[in-house]
């Protein structure tokens, strides 16, 4: 059972409004870039959908969807840089955190939801039940992304002390929203490039429901925030990173799908192993009594 944040009046720090709302140029430029990429991704999804409905021969809907995927990946790059730039320069602010969440819900919440809705679920072209189910699946994903971002902002607020977060040892609680969007986007990229794989497209909404659950769960995922220019790794790890980089370069979309799938199931499997260990410890303690 989740532990509620431990709020004690003596631990609450009063924040000055002018200090909390400071806008630092470079980190927020990257956040604005993230928001811009999300806007472009949504624009492409809408254009592709209307092109499919109107039978527009002037534009390739699949090409527009692929561009939307690239925009989402571009948003991920900006999202990974804004926080690092802020921490590197000591320019973190509450404004930056809130702005980042607003950009994330557009790029990693709304854009993937529309992408799956328009490309896979095809509202208006299937039976009424599937049309309604498509809207439901897409909204559930968007809802869980919003809840995930809101929870993150609450438990990481300077005025809140969360025992759950303290026990996470720097990991994310729940699947990060950018990783969820990256998982969906890279699968869509593969589906739009290979017609033979379209038969497996109906499985994507089911995967999207699993992703939605993982975003609001307490499953821990590595944050990689501690990786910087001073980070030292073993030789075997260094070689593994180079191999992964080579796979991404030569295989591109297949390697990206594999990376996101590995990240998704790594956290889930690690969580199940952790629960099993906790259960074994409790059983041994009960037997000892």
C-alpha positions as CSV (number, residue, x, y, z in Angstrom):
1,X,0.0,0.0,0.0
2,X,1.3,3.5,-0.9
3,X,2.6,5.7,1.9
4,X,1.1,9.1,2.0
5,X,3.5,12.1,1.9
6,X,4.6,12.9,5.4
7,X,3.6,16.6,5.8
8,X,4.7,18.3,8.9
9,X,4.2,22.1,9.4
10,X,7.8,22.5,10.7
11,X,9.2,21.0,7.5
12,X,7.2,23.1,5.1
13,X,9.4,25.8,3.5
14,X,7.8,29.0,2.5
15,X,8.9,30.0,-1.0
16,X,9.2,33.5,-2.3
17,X,6.9,34.0,-5.4
18,X,9.5,36.0,-7.3
19,X,12.1,33.3,-6.7
20,X,9.8,30.4,-7.6
21,X,8.6,32.1,-10.8
22,X,12.0,33.0,-12.3
23,X,12.3,32.2,-16.0
24,X,15.9,31.1,-16.9
25,X,16.5,31.5,-20.6
26,X,18.4,28.4,-21.7
27,X,16.5,25.6,-19.9
28,X,13.1,27.1,-20.8
29,X,14.2,27.4,-24.4
30,X,14.6,23.7,-24.6
31,X,11.2,23.3,-22.9
32,X,9.6,25.6,-25.5
33,X,11.3,23.5,-28.2
34,X,9.7,20.4,-26.6
35,X,6.3,22.1,-26.8
36,X,6.9,23.2,-30.4
37,X,7.7,19.7,-31.5
38,X,4.6,18.5,-29.8
39,X,2.5,21.1,-31.7
40,X,4.1,19.9,-35.0
41,X,3.4,16.3,-34.1
42,X,-0.3,17.0,-33.4
43,X,-0.6,19.1,-36.6
44,X,0.8,16.2,-38.7
45,X,-1.5,13.7,-37.1
46,X,-4.5,15.9,-38.0
47,X,-3.3,16.5,-41.5
48,X,-2.7,12.8,-42.0
49,X,-6.1,11.9,-40.7
50,X,-7.9,14.4,-43.0
51,X,-5.8,13.3,-45.9
52,X,-6.9,9.7,-45.3
53,X,-10.6,10.7,-45.0
54,X,-10.5,12.9,-48.1
55,X,-8.4,10.5,-50.2
56,X,-5.9,13.3,-50.8
57,X,-3.3,12.1,-53.3
58,X,-1.1,15.1,-52.8
59,X,0.2,14.1,-49.4
60,X,1.2,10.7,-48.1
61,X,-0.6,10.1,-44.7
62,X,2.0,7.5,-43.6
63,X,4.8,10.0,-44.3
64,X,3.0,12.6,-42.2
65,X,2.7,10.0,-39.3
66,X,6.4,9.2,-39.6
67,X,7.2,12.9,-39.4
68,X,5.0,13.1,-36.3
69,X,7.0,10.3,-34.7
70,X,10.3,12.2,-35.4
71,X,8.8,15.3,-33.8
72,X,7.9,13.4,-30.7
73,X,11.5,12.0,-30.6
74,X,12.8,15.6,-31.0
75,X,10.6,16.6,-28.1
76,X,12.2,13.8,-26.0
77,X,15.6,15.2,-26.9
78,X,14.6,18.7,-25.8
79,X,13.0,17.3,-22.6
80,X,16.2,15.4,-21.7
81,X,18.3,18.6,-22.1
82,X,16.2,21.2,-20.3
83,X,16.5,19.6,-16.9
84,X,20.2,18.8,-17.3
85,X,21.0,22.3,-18.4
86,X,19.0,23.7,-15.4
87,X,20.9,21.5,-12.9
88,X,24.2,22.1,-14.6
89,X,23.9,25.8,-14.2
90,X,22.1,25.8,-10.9
91,X,19.0,27.4,-12.6
92,X,16.2,25.1,-11.4
93,X,12.9,26.8,-10.6
94,X,9.3,25.8,-9.9
95,X,8.2,27.7,-13.0
96,X,10.5,25.6,-15.1
97,X,9.1,22.4,-13.6
98,X,5.5,23.4,-14.2
99,X,6.3,24.6,-17.7
100,X,8.0,21.3,-18.5
101,X,4.9,19.4,-17.4
102,X,2.7,21.5,-19.6
103,X,4.9,20.8,-22.6
104,X,5.1,17.1,-21.7
105,X,1.3,16.7,-21.7
106,X,1.1,18.1,-25.2
107,X,4.1,16.3,-26.7
108,X,4.0,13.0,-24.8
109,X,0.3,12.8,-23.9
110,X,-1.9,14.3,-26.5
111,X,0.3,13.7,-29.6
112,X,0.7,9.9,-29.1
113,X,-3.0,9.6,-28.1
114,X,-4.1,11.2,-31.4
115,X,-1.5,9.2,-33.3
116,X,-2.9,5.9,-32.2
117,X,-6.5,7.1,-32.4
118,X,-6.2,8.3,-36.0
119,X,-3.8,5.7,-37.4
120,X,-4.7,2.4,-35.6
121,X,-8.3,2.8,-34.3
122,X,-9.7,4.8,-37.3
123,X,-12.8,6.4,-35.7
124,X,-15.6,6.6,-38.2
125,X,-14.3,3.8,-40.4
126,X,-15.1,0.9,-38.0
127,X,-18.2,-0.2,-36.2
128,X,-19.6,2.1,-33.6
129,X,-18.4,0.0,-30.7
130,X,-14.8,0.1,-31.9
131,X,-15.1,3.9,-32.6
132,X,-16.2,4.5,-29.0
133,X,-13.5,2.1,-27.7
134,X,-10.9,3.9,-29.7
135,X,-11.7,7.3,-28.1
136,X,-11.8,5.6,-24.7
137,X,-8.4,4.0,-25.0
138,X,-6.8,7.2,-26.3
139,X,-8.4,9.3,-23.4
140,X,-7.3,6.7,-20.8
141,X,-3.7,7.2,-22.0
142,X,-4.0,11.0,-21.9
143,X,-5.6,10.9,-18.5
144,X,-2.8,8.7,-17.0
145,X,-0.1,10.9,-18.5
146,X,-1.7,13.9,-16.9
147,X,-2.0,12.2,-13.5
148,X,1.6,10.9,-13.8
149,X,2.9,14.5,-14.4
150,X,0.7,16.0,-11.6
151,X,1.9,13.4,-9.1
152,X,5.5,14.0,-10.0
153,X,5.1,17.7,-9.5
154,X,3.5,17.1,-6.1
155,X,5.9,14.6,-4.6
156,X,9.0,16.5,-5.8
157,X,7.8,19.9,-4.5
158,X,10.2,21.5,-2.1
159,X,7.4,21.9,0.5
160,X,6.5,18.2,0.5
161,X,8.4,15.4,2.0
162,X,7.5,12.0,0.6
163,X,8.7,8.8,2.2
164,X,7.8,7.0,-1.0
165,X,10.1,9.2,-3.0
166,X,12.8,8.9,-0.4
167,X,12.7,5.1,-0.7
168,X,13.0,5.3,-4.5
169,X,16.7,6.0,-4.4
170,X,16.6,8.4,-7.3
171,X,14.4,6.2,-9.5
172,X,11.2,7.4,-11.2
173,X,8.0,6.2,-9.6
174,X,6.0,5.0,-12.5
175,X,6.9,4.8,-16.2
176,X,8.1,8.3,-17.3
177,X,5.7,10.0,-19.7
178,X,8.4,10.6,-22.4
179,X,9.4,6.9,-22.3
180,X,5.7,6.0,-22.7
181,X,5.4,8.3,-25.7
182,X,8.6,7.0,-27.2
183,X,7.4,3.4,-26.9
184,X,4.2,4.2,-28.8
185,X,5.8,6.5,-31.3
186,X,8.6,4.0,-32.4
187,X,6.0,1.2,-32.8
188,X,4.0,3.5,-35.0
189,X,7.1,4.3,-37.0
190,X,7.7,0.6,-37.7
191,X,4.0,0.0,-38.6
192,X,4.0,2.9,-41.1
193,X,7.1,1.6,-42.9
194,X,6.0,-2.0,-43.2
195,X,2.6,-2.9,-44.5
196,X,3.1,-6.5,-43.6
197,X,3.1,-5.6,-39.9
198,X,-0.2,-3.8,-40.0
199,X,-1.9,-7.1,-39.0
200,X,-0.4,-6.7,-35.5
201,X,-1.7,-3.1,-35.2
202,X,-4.8,-4.0,-33.1
203,X,-2.4,-5.1,-30.3
204,X,-1.1,-1.5,-29.9
205,X,-4.2,-0.2,-27.9
206,X,-3.7,-3.1,-25.5
207,X,-0.1,-2.2,-25.0
208,X,-1.2,1.4,-24.6
209,X,-3.5,0.3,-21.7
210,X,-0.5,-1.4,-20.0
211,X,1.6,1.7,-20.5
212,X,-1.1,3.8,-19.0
213,X,-1.2,1.6,-15.9
214,X,2.6,1.7,-15.6
215,X,2.6,5.5,-15.7
216,X,0.5,5.8,-12.6
217,X,1.9,2.8,-10.8
218,X,4.7,2.7,-8.2
219,X,6.9,0.6,-10.4
220,X,10.4,2.1,-10.3
221,X,12.3,3.0,-13.4
222,X,15.9,4.3,-13.7
223,X,16.1,8.0,-14.1
224,X,19.7,8.3,-15.5
225,X,19.8,11.8,-13.9
226,X,23.1,11.0,-12.2
227,X,24.9,10.3,-15.5
228,X,27.1,13.3,-16.4
229,X,30.6,14.1,-17.6
230,X,32.1,12.7,-14.4
231,X,30.3,9.4,-14.5
232,X,32.7,6.4,-14.6
233,X,31.6,3.0,-16.0
234,X,33.2,-0.5,-16.4
235,X,34.8,-1.5,-19.7
236,X,32.0,-4.1,-20.4
237,X,29.3,-1.4,-19.9
238,X,31.2,1.0,-22.2
239,X,31.3,-1.7,-24.9
240,X,27.6,-2.4,-24.4
241,X,26.8,1.3,-24.9
242,X,28.8,1.4,-28.1
243,X,27.0,-1.8,-29.4
244,X,23.6,-0.3,-28.6
245,X,24.6,2.9,-30.4
246,X,25.7,0.9,-33.4
247,X,22.4,-1.0,-33.4
248,X,20.4,2.3,-33.3
249,X,22.4,3.7,-36.2
250,X,22.1,0.7,-38.5
251,X,18.7,-0.7,-37.4
252,X,17.1,2.6,-36.4
253,X,13.4,2.1,-35.8
254,X,13.8,-1.6,-34.8
255,X,16.5,-0.8,-32.3
256,X,14.5,2.0,-30.9
257,X,11.5,-0.2,-30.3
258,X,13.7,-2.8,-28.7
259,X,15.3,-0.2,-26.4
260,X,11.9,1.2,-25.2
261,X,10.5,-2.3,-24.8
262,X,13.5,-3.3,-22.8
263,X,13.2,-0.2,-20.5
264,X,9.4,-0.8,-20.0
265,X,9.8,-4.5,-19.1
266,X,13.0,-4.0,-17.1
267,X,11.2,-1.9,-14.6
268,X,8.2,-4.2,-14.5
269,X,10.3,-7.4,-14.0
270,X,12.5,-5.7,-11.4
271,X,9.4,-4.6,-9.5
272,X,8.0,-8.2,-9.5
273,X,11.4,-9.6,-8.3
274,X,11.4,-6.9,-5.5
275,X,7.9,-7.8,-4.4
276,X,8.8,-11.5,-4.4
277,X,11.8,-10.7,-2.2
278,X,9.7,-8.7,0.2
279,X,7.1,-11.5,0.4
280,X,9.9,-14.0,1.1
281,X,11.3,-11.8,3.9
282,X,7.9,-11.4,5.5
283,X,7.3,-15.2,5.3
284,X,10.6,-15.9,6.9
285,X,9.9,-13.4,9.7
286,X,6.5,-15.0,10.3
287,X,8.0,-18.5,10.4
288,X,10.6,-17.3,12.9
289,X,7.9,-16.1,15.3
